[in-house]
Amino acid sequence: MTVRIRIPAPLRSVTDGQAELTAHSDNVGQLLGELEARFPQIGPRLRDEDGALRRFVNLYVNGEDVRFLRGLDTDLKAGDEVSIIPAVAGG
């Protein structure tokens, strides 16, 4: 089962410049674990010390925010697209 992950520009420095990756994971938590195994520097940018998703990082599965689904337990299936969107602040 292949899932596509879209990497935002601010995180491409830790994914060797790649804007899109693929993974084989059953849920979002496993997907993050796979990303962290491949690119160790991405972990602290996405998760806090307790392993929870940082509040300024938004993850979407097929356009749906995982916080309104099952969080890191959100199931994935072949062909899903996961987008990592850092929160933007300013005024």
ChimeraX commands (.cxc) that place a marker at each C-alpha (Angstrom):
marker #1 position 0.00,0.00,0.00 radius 0.5
marker #1 position 1.55,3.28,-1.07 radius 0.5
marker #1 position 0.67,6.65,0.43 radius 0.5
marker #1 position 1.92,9.94,-1.02 radius 0.5
marker #1 position 3.26,12.62,1.35 radius 0.5
marker #1 position 3.56,16.26,0.34 radius 0.5
marker #1 position 6.44,18.04,2.08 radius 0.5
marker #1 position 6.24,21.84,2.51 radius 0.5
marker #1 position 9.20,24.01,1.51 radius 0.5
marker #1 position 10.33,24.73,5.12 radius 0.5
marker #1 position 10.82,20.98,5.75 radius 0.5
marker #1 position 12.55,20.08,2.49 radius 0.5
marker #1 position 15.93,20.86,4.00 radius 0.5
marker #1 position 15.53,17.72,6.14 radius 0.5
marker #1 position 14.13,15.54,3.31 radius 0.5
marker #1 position 17.07,16.07,0.95 radius 0.5
marker #1 position 15.06,18.66,-0.99 radius 0.5
marker #1 position 12.24,16.25,-1.82 radius 0.5
marker #1 position 8.80,17.83,-2.15 radius 0.5
marker #1 position 6.97,14.52,-2.33 radius 0.5
marker #1 position 7.63,11.15,-0.76 radius 0.5
marker #1 position 5.92,7.79,-0.63 radius 0.5
marker #1 position 5.47,5.50,2.34 radius 0.5
marker #1 position 3.82,2.21,3.24 radius 0.5
marker #1 position 1.97,2.82,6.50 radius 0.5
marker #1 position -1.36,1.73,7.99 radius 0.5
marker #1 position -1.99,4.96,9.92 radius 0.5
marker #1 position -0.67,8.49,10.38 radius 0.5
marker #1 position 1.42,7.61,13.46 radius 0.5
marker #1 position 3.20,4.83,11.58 radius 0.5
marker #1 position 3.71,7.18,8.66 radius 0.5
marker #1 position 5.44,9.71,10.91 radius 0.5
marker #1 position 7.58,6.90,12.33 radius 0.5
marker #1 position 8.60,5.88,8.83 radius 0.5
marker #1 position 9.46,9.48,7.93 radius 0.5
marker #1 position 11.49,9.85,11.14 radius 0.5
marker #1 position 13.41,6.65,10.37 radius 0.5
marker #1 position 14.27,7.91,6.87 radius 0.5
marker #1 position 14.87,11.54,7.88 radius 0.5
marker #1 position 15.69,11.75,11.63 radius 0.5
marker #1 position 15.71,15.56,11.68 radius 0.5
marker #1 position 12.05,15.75,10.69 radius 0.5
marker #1 position 10.79,14.20,13.95 radius 0.5
marker #1 position 11.39,17.13,16.30 radius 0.5
marker #1 position 9.83,19.48,13.78 radius 0.5
marker #1 position 6.60,17.50,13.66 radius 0.5
marker #1 position 6.21,16.02,17.14 radius 0.5
marker #1 position 6.76,17.23,20.69 radius 0.5
marker #1 position 8.68,15.39,23.44 radius 0.5
marker #1 position 5.62,13.23,24.19 radius 0.5
marker #1 position 5.23,12.15,20.57 radius 0.5
marker #1 position 2.13,14.28,19.98 radius 0.5
marker #1 position 1.77,16.34,16.85 radius 0.5
marker #1 position 3.05,19.88,17.45 radius 0.5
marker #1 position 0.21,22.38,17.59 radius 0.5
marker #1 position 1.64,24.49,14.76 radius 0.5
marker #1 position 1.85,21.52,12.39 radius 0.5
marker #1 position -1.27,20.47,10.52 radius 0.5
marker #1 position -1.60,17.09,8.84 radius 0.5
marker #1 position -4.27,16.43,6.26 radius 0.5
marker #1 position -5.31,13.11,4.77 radius 0.5
marker #1 position -7.07,13.67,1.46 radius 0.5
marker #1 position -7.85,17.23,2.53 radius 0.5
marker #1 position -9.21,16.29,5.99 radius 0.5
marker #1 position -7.43,17.55,9.11 radius 0.5
marker #1 position -6.36,14.52,11.17 radius 0.5
marker #1 position -7.25,16.41,14.36 radius 0.5
marker #1 position -10.90,16.06,13.33 radius 0.5
marker #1 position -10.46,12.43,12.36 radius 0.5
marker #1 position -8.58,10.03,14.66 radius 0.5
marker #1 position -5.37,12.03,15.09 radius 0.5
marker #1 position -2.25,9.91,14.76 radius 0.5
marker #1 position -4.49,6.82,14.70 radius 0.5
marker #1 position -6.14,7.96,11.46 radius 0.5
marker #1 position -6.14,5.00,9.07 radius 0.5
marker #1 position -4.46,5.22,5.68 radius 0.5
marker #1 position -5.16,3.25,2.54 radius 0.5
marker #1 position -3.45,2.88,-0.81 radius 0.5
marker #1 position -3.59,6.06,-2.85 radius 0.5
marker #1 position -4.16,8.40,0.09 radius 0.5
marker #1 position -2.39,11.75,0.06 radius 0.5
marker #1 position -0.99,13.19,3.27 radius 0.5
marker #1 position -0.11,16.88,3.32 radius 0.5
marker #1 position 2.06,18.45,6.00 radius 0.5
marker #1 position 1.07,22.10,6.41 radius 0.5
marker #1 position 2.94,24.32,8.88 radius 0.5
marker #1 position 0.72,26.92,10.51 radius 0.5
marker #1 position 1.25,30.46,9.30 radius 0.5
marker #1 position 0.97,33.37,11.69 radius 0.5
marker #1 position 1.36,37.06,11.24 radius 0.5
marker #1 position -0.55,40.21,11.10 radius 0.5
marker link #1:1,2 radius 0.2
marker link #1:2,3 radius 0.2
marker link #1:3,4 radius 0.2
marker link #1:4,5 radius 0.2
marker link #1:5,6 radius 0.2
marker link #1:6,7 radius 0.2
marker link #1:7,8 radius 0.2
marker link #1:8,9 radius 0.2
marker link #1:9,10 radius 0.2
marker link #1:10,11 radius 0.2
marker link #1:11,12 radius 0.2
marker link #1:12,13 radius 0.2
marker link #1:13,14 radius 0.2
marker link #1:14,15 radius 0.2
marker link #1:15,16 radius 0.2
marker link #1:16,17 radius 0.2
marker link #1:17,18 radius 0.2
marker link #1:18,19 radius 0.2
marker link #1:19,20 radius 0.2
marker link #1:20,21 radius 0.2
marker link #1:21,22 radius 0.2
marker link #1:22,23 radius 0.2
marker link #1:23,24 radius 0.2
marker link #1:24,25 radius 0.2
marker link #1:25,26 radius 0.2
marker link #1:26,27 radius 0.2
marker link #1:27,28 radius 0.2
marker link #1:28,29 radius 0.2
marker link #1:29,30 radius 0.2
marker link #1:30,31 radius 0.2
marker link #1:31,32 radius 0.2
marker link #1:32,33 radius 0.2
marker link #1:33,34 radius 0.2
marker link #1:34,35 radius 0.2
marker link #1:35,36 radius 0.2
marker link #1:36,37 radius 0.2
marker link #1:37,38 radius 0.2
marker link #1:38,39 radius 0.2
marker link #1:39,40 radius 0.2
marker link #1:40,41 radius 0.2
marker link #1:41,42 radius 0.2
marker link #1:42,43 radius 0.2
marker link #1:43,44 radius 0.2
marker link #1:44,45 radius 0.2
marker link #1:45,46 radius 0.2
marker link #1:46,47 radius 0.2
marker link #1:47,48 radius 0.2
marker link #1:48,49 radius 0.2
marker link #1:49,50 radius 0.2
marker link #1:50,51 radius 0.2
marker link #1:51,52 radius 0.2
marker link #1:52,53 radius 0.2
marker link #1:53,54 radius 0.2
marker link #1:54,55 radius 0.2
marker link #1:55,56 radius 0.2
marker link #1:56,57 radius 0.2
marker link #1:57,58 radius 0.2
marker link #1:58,59 radius 0.2
marker link #1:59,60 radius 0.2
marker link #1:60,61 radius 0.2
marker link #1:61,62 radius 0.2
marker link #1:62,63 radius 0.2
marker link #1:63,64 radius 0.2
marker link #1:64,65 radius 0.2
marker link #1:65,66 radius 0.2
marker link #1:66,67 radius 0.2
marker link #1:67,68 radius 0.2
marker link #1:68,69 radius 0.2
marker link #1:69,70 radius 0.2
marker link #1:70,71 radius 0.2
marker link #1:71,72 radius 0.2
marker link #1:72,73 radius 0.2
marker link #1:73,74 radius 0.2
marker link #1:74,75 radius 0.2
marker link #1:75,76 radius 0.2
marker link #1:76,77 radius 0.2
marker link #1:77,78 radius 0.2
marker link #1:78,79 radius 0.2
marker link #1:79,80 radius 0.2
marker link #1:80,81 radius 0.2
marker link #1:81,82 radius 0.2
marker link #1:82,83 radius 0.2
marker link #1:83,84 radius 0.2
marker link #1:84,85 radius 0.2
marker link #1:85,86 radius 0.2
marker link #1:86,87 radius 0.2
marker link #1:87,88 radius 0.2
marker link #1:88,89 radius 0.2
marker link #1:89,90 radius 0.2
marker link #1:90,91 radius 0.2
view
